[in-house]
Protein backbone atom coordinates (compact mmCIF):
# COMPACT_ATOMS: atom_id res chain seq x y z
CA UNK A 1 0.00 0.00 0.00
CA UNK A 2 1.28 3.44 -0.92
CA UNK A 3 1.88 6.04 1.74
CA UNK A 4 0.32 9.47 1.37
CA UNK A 5 3.74 10.92 0.48
CA UNK A 6 4.15 8.43 -2.36
CA UNK A 7 0.68 9.21 -3.71
CA UNK A 8 1.29 12.97 -3.51
CA UNK A 9 4.68 12.75 -5.23
CA UNK A 10 3.27 10.58 -8.04
CA UNK A 11 0.43 13.07 -8.54
CA UNK A 12 2.93 15.93 -8.68
CA UNK A 13 4.87 14.07 -11.39
CA UNK A 14 1.64 13.85 -13.39
CA UNK A 15 1.24 17.64 -13.45
CA UNK A 16 2.36 18.78 -16.88
CA UNK A 17 5.21 21.25 -17.32
CA UNK A 18 2.91 24.19 -18.12
CA UNK A 19 1.03 23.65 -14.89
CA UNK A 20 4.35 23.47 -13.01
CA UNK A 21 5.52 26.73 -14.60
CA UNK A 22 2.20 28.36 -13.64
CA UNK A 23 2.55 27.19 -10.04
CA UNK A 24 6.16 28.41 -9.87
CA UNK A 25 5.16 31.82 -11.21
CA UNK A 26 2.37 32.05 -8.64
CA UNK A 27 4.76 31.12 -5.83
CA UNK A 28 7.32 33.72 -6.97
CA UNK A 29 4.60 36.38 -7.27
CA UNK A 30 3.38 35.55 -3.76
CA UNK A 31 6.91 35.90 -2.37
CA UNK A 32 7.36 39.29 -4.05
CA UNK A 33 4.19 40.71 -2.50
C-alpha positions in Angstrom: 0.0 0.0 0.0 1.3 3.4 -0.9 1.9 6.0 1.7 0.3 9.5 1.4 3.7 10.9 0.5 4.1 8.4 -2.4 0.7 9.2 -3.7 1.3 13.0 -3.5 4.7 12.7 -5.2 3.3 10.6 -8.0 0.4 13.1 -8.5 2.9 15.9 -8.7 4.9 14.1 -11.4 1.6 13.9 -13.4 1.2 17.6 -13.5 2.4 18.8 -16.9 5.2 21.3 -17.3 2.9 24.2 -18.1 1.0 23.6 -14.9 4.4 23.5 -13.0 5.5 26.7 -14.6 2.2 28.4 -13.6 2.6 27.2 -10.0 6.2 28.4 -9.9 5.2 31.8 -11.2 2.4 32.1 -8.6 4.8 31.1 -5.8 7.3 33.7 -7.0 4.6 36.4 -7.3 3.4 35.5 -3.8 6.9 35.9 -2.4 7.4 39.3 -4.1 4.2 40.7 -2.5 
